[in-house]
Amino acid sequence: MSVDPYMRGRMNDTASYIPPFQLGAALEGGAVGEVVSLRAATHQVGDHVLHMQGWSRSPRCSRGRPCSSPVPRVISKRLRIEGFLASDQALHQAEFLAEVGPALANGSLRARETVVDGLENAPSAFVGLLSGAKTGKMLVRT
């Protein structure tokens, strides 16, 4: 499963482009799964698929220290900020996969990843993601 920065925003019940996590519900997030049975003919048993069907653990709330606001520094340095969401680029996904997939397969492009083993370690992987204790993509292998 993928551990991503946008998940931090889903821990607050505030207006956003994506709804907050719900207590008692499975965590939603990107994952790679293996098809174990079929309801439609779109895949074969054994295929690996990307999905957003949720993780098998429910969120737990804890009160940590609040995030410090960068707004005063942004104003004093007259910076401009533009948000970027990966979903903004969804129209380019097929083109991206057609170009990057073969490069990953032939080794001319290598992905850098930090892999944490065990679903029980997902919370510490998330903390590591936010604190910078990772290289490349943060993943939890279950």
C-alpha positions as CSV (number, residue, x, y, z in Angstrom):
1,M,0.0,0.0,0.0
2,S,1.1,3.5,-0.7
3,V,1.7,6.0,2.1
4,D,1.2,9.6,0.8
5,P,1.4,13.2,2.1
6,Y,-2.2,13.9,1.2
7,M,-3.3,11.5,3.9
8,R,-2.3,14.0,6.6
9,G,-5.0,16.4,5.4
10,R,-7.6,13.6,5.6
11,M,-7.0,13.4,9.4
12,N,-8.9,16.6,9.9
13,D,-12.6,17.1,9.4
14,T,-12.3,20.3,7.3
15,A,-13.3,21.3,3.8
16,S,-10.9,19.8,1.3
17,Y,-10.7,18.3,-2.2
18,I,-11.1,14.9,-0.6
19,P,-13.2,13.8,2.4
20,P,-11.6,13.0,5.8
21,F,-11.0,9.5,6.9
22,Q,-13.9,8.1,8.8
23,L,-13.5,6.4,12.2
24,G,-14.3,2.7,12.1
25,A,-14.0,2.5,8.3
26,A,-11.1,1.0,6.4
27,L,-8.4,3.5,5.4
28,E,-8.6,4.5,1.8
29,G,-5.4,4.7,-0.1
30,G,-3.6,3.5,-3.1
31,A,-2.5,-0.2,-3.1
32,V,-1.4,-3.0,-5.4
33,G,-3.5,-6.1,-5.1
34,E,-3.7,-9.5,-6.6
35,V,-6.9,-10.7,-8.2
36,V,-8.1,-13.8,-6.3
37,S,-11.6,-14.2,-7.8
38,L,-13.5,-12.7,-10.7
39,R,-16.8,-10.8,-10.9
40,A,-16.0,-9.3,-14.3
41,A,-13.9,-10.4,-17.3
42,T,-11.6,-7.3,-17.1
43,H,-8.8,-9.2,-15.4
44,Q,-7.5,-12.7,-14.8
45,V,-7.0,-14.5,-11.4
46,G,-3.4,-13.7,-10.4
47,D,-3.2,-10.3,-12.1
48,H,-1.8,-7.5,-10.1
49,V,-3.9,-4.3,-10.1
50,L,-3.7,-0.8,-8.7
51,H,-6.7,0.1,-6.6
52,M,-8.1,2.6,-4.1
53,Q,-10.3,0.0,-2.3
54,G,-8.9,0.8,1.1
55,W,-6.6,-0.9,3.6
56,S,-7.6,-3.5,6.1
57,R,-7.1,-1.3,9.2
58,S,-9.3,1.4,10.6
59,P,-7.8,4.8,11.5
60,R,-7.0,5.7,15.1
61,C,-7.0,9.3,16.2
62,S,-4.3,10.7,18.4
63,R,-3.6,14.2,19.4
64,G,-0.2,15.2,18.1
65,R,1.3,18.7,17.9
66,P,-0.4,20.9,15.4
67,C,1.3,21.7,12.1
68,S,3.1,25.0,12.2
69,S,1.8,27.4,9.6
70,P,4.2,28.6,6.8
71,V,1.9,31.6,6.1
72,P,4.0,34.3,7.9
73,R,7.1,33.2,6.0
74,V,5.2,33.1,2.7
75,I,3.9,36.6,3.2
76,S,7.3,38.1,4.4
77,K,9.1,36.6,1.5
78,R,6.4,37.5,-1.0
79,L,6.2,33.9,-2.2
80,R,3.6,32.5,-4.4
81,I,2.2,29.0,-3.8
82,E,0.3,26.8,-6.1
83,G,-1.2,23.5,-5.0
84,F,-0.5,20.3,-7.0
85,L,-2.6,17.2,-6.8
86,A,-1.6,14.1,-8.6
87,S,-5.2,13.6,-9.6
88,D,-4.9,16.9,-11.7
89,Q,-2.8,14.9,-14.1
90,A,-5.1,11.9,-14.4
91,L,-5.7,12.6,-18.1
92,H,-2.0,12.0,-18.8
93,Q,-1.8,8.6,-17.0
94,A,-2.0,6.4,-20.1
95,E,0.8,8.4,-21.8
96,F,2.9,8.4,-18.6
97,L,2.6,4.6,-18.2
98,A,3.4,4.0,-21.9
99,E,6.6,6.0,-21.6
100,V,7.7,5.2,-18.1
101,G,6.6,1.5,-17.9
102,P,9.1,0.3,-20.5
103,A,11.9,2.4,-19.0
104,L,11.3,0.8,-15.6
105,A,11.2,-2.7,-17.2
106,N,14.4,-2.3,-19.2
107,G,16.3,-0.7,-16.3
108,S,17.0,2.7,-17.9
109,L,14.8,4.3,-15.2
110,R,14.9,3.1,-11.6
111,A,12.3,3.9,-8.9
112,R,13.6,4.7,-5.5
113,E,11.4,3.4,-2.7
114,T,11.3,3.0,1.0
115,V,9.5,-0.3,1.9
116,V,8.3,-1.0,5.4
117,D,7.2,-4.6,6.1
118,G,3.9,-5.3,8.0
119,L,0.6,-3.5,8.2
120,E,1.2,-3.1,11.9
121,N,4.1,-0.7,11.0
122,A,1.9,1.5,8.7
123,P,1.6,4.2,11.4
124,S,5.4,4.5,11.8
125,A,5.7,4.5,8.0
126,F,3.4,7.5,7.9
127,V,5.3,9.3,10.6
128,G,8.5,8.6,8.6
129,L,6.9,10.0,5.5
130,L,6.1,13.3,7.2
131,S,9.4,13.6,8.9
132,G,11.5,12.9,5.8
133,A,12.8,9.5,6.9
134,K,12.4,7.9,3.5
135,T,13.9,7.7,0.0
136,G,11.5,8.0,-2.9
137,K,8.1,6.5,-2.5
138,M,7.0,5.2,0.9
139,L,5.3,1.8,0.7
140,V,4.0,-0.7,3.3
141,R,4.3,-4.4,2.2
142,T,1.7,-6.6,3.7
